[in-house]
Amino acid sequence: MKLNDAAGCLESLGNDTRLAIFQALVRSGPEGLPVGHLQTRLKIPGSTLSHHIARLVKHDLVSQSREGRVLRCTANYTRMNQLLSFLTKECCQDSGGCH
């Protein structure tokens, strides 16, 4: 992951609502959640939810798939792990190691 990719992901997750959406999707597992369930769980208007999901999709943290009339959102665990790896890969490199 490049610096600008990580910055975009962190910017997306730096909003309370988007972080709550992402956490809910991470907790839901690989099957994800229908948008309607997310809306009910987080108690936010549909238009607001759509806006925030679009930002997470833009940075590839969330994917969406249509199942008939249901729009399902899923956390991108690979992207999440890439971000975590980016943040920790050089931990304590300048200090001789972590304690």
N, C-alpha and C positions, 0 to 999 in steps of 0.2 A: 504494500500500500504506500502511496506517495503522500507527502505532507499535505498537499492541497485536497486530496481525497479524505484524509483523516480529518482535516479542518472542516470540510463540508459535513461529514458524519457527525462530528461533535457539535457543530452549529445546529444541525437538525435535532439532536438529542438535548440541546441546551434550553429547550422550551419545556415548561412543566407538562403541558398537555401532550406533546409529542413523546416525551419520556414516559408518561403514564401509558400511552398507547403501545409503545414499544415493549414496556415491561409486561403488559397484559398479553401481548402476542408471544413474548419469550416464555411466559408461564404456561401458555396454552399448548405448547409443544408443536411438533411439525405439522399437525392438522390445521393450526391457526384458528381464527374465529371469523364468523360472518360479521360484516360491518354493522348490522343491526344489533348483534350481541355486544360489540364494542361500544356502540352508542348507549345502550341500556346500562352497561356496566360502568361507563365513565360519566354518564349523565350529562352529555354535551349535545348540542344541536347537530343535526346531520350535515349541514353546510360547513360548520366549523370542523367537524370530524374529517370531512372530505378534504378540506384545505390542509389539515395537518398530515393526513395520510399521504397526500400528494408530495409533501416535502420529504417524508421518509422514503417514499418510492423513488424520488429523484436521486437520492444518495444510496440507493440499492440496499437499504436497511430492511425494507418491507417489500413483499411482492403481493400482487393481487391476481386472483383467478375467478372467473365467472363459472358458476354451477347453476345453470338455468337462470332463475331470477335472483339467485344469491351471489353476492360479491364477497369472496373470502379473502382475508388478509393473513399473511404468514410472515413471521420474522425470518430474516435471512441470517441464519446462524453462521454461515461461512463468513459473511461480511462482518458480523459482530466479532467473530474470533480474529479476523484480520485486523480490526481496529484495536482490539485488546492486545494483540501481538505487537502492533506498531507502537502502542503506548508503553509496553514493558520491555521491548527487545534490547534497549540500551540502558536499562536500569543500573544505576551505580557504576557505569563504565568509567567515569572520570575520577571516581573515588577509590578504585581498587576493589570494588565488590560490595555487596550488601551484607548487612549483619543480621 
